[in-house]
Amino acid sequence: MNDRPQLKSTLIALPPAQVVTFKSIVESYDNLATLRTEDPRNSHLRLYFGADQACEVERLLASLAARFQITRLE
């Protein structure tokens, strides 16, 4: 029996000037997702989250789309 949580991720790109603010907002949602810079030159960020949180992460990204220029890369 495997009790480890199943992780999912999504890769996005943002304009460099928006990264810090975006990261601050995502991190304010305790235990929802972890954000890592995958490609700093191109401002590619990967969000890691539990499979059971996928709907919440999608809602968050949808709500932030009006404020940030989020490009999905996967």
Secondary structure, DSSP 8 states (H G I E B T S, - for coil): ---S--EEEEEEE--GGGHHHHHHHHHHSTTT-EEEEEEGGGTEEEEEEEGGGHHHHHHHHHHHTTTS--EE--
